[in-house]
Amino acid sequence: MYKWLNQAHRNGIRVKGGGNNCSALYRLQAVLSIEEPLWSVKYGLKGAVDACLDMQHISHEKANKMMAFELKTGKPTNSIDHIGQVLLYTLLLDERYQGTTTTY
């Protein structure tokens, strides 16, 4: 974990998403919280995201964005369940922090 965080802070990490198999390079600015409890009366959801990260899009000078980070152990998978979980955490973070999150 330390090695990944160090790499993300120094050189950035490529984040897949968007559309048409796009990816973007982001640099870790800070770990904002760990195991942050989230809930929404509006959506009827609750959960605890592993970490909230403050990320800077390297190729754009836009404001930093908050990203939900979920650590999955075990065999590698691109399970739709895991993707859906991160998207829901992003929705909850976006509601709490009013539009400062991204799902790139």
Stockholm file with secondary structure:
# STOCKHOLM 1.0

chainA/1-104         MYKWLNQAHRNGIRVKGGGNNCSALYRLQAVLSIEEPLWSVKYGLKGAVDACLDMQHISHEKANKMMAFELKTGKPTNSIDHIGQVLLYTLLLDERYQGTTTTY
#=GR chainA/1-104 SS CHHHHHHHHHTCEEEEETTTTEEEEEEEEEEEEEEEEEEETTTTEEEEEEEEEEEEETTSCCCCEEEEECCCCSSCCCCHHHHHHHHHHHHHHHHHHTSCBCCC
#=GC SS_cons         CHHHHHHHHHTCEEEEETTTTEEEEEEEEEEEEEEEEEEETTTTEEEEEEEEEEEEETTSCCCCEEEEECCCCSSCCCCHHHHHHHHHHHHHHHHHHTSCBCCC
//
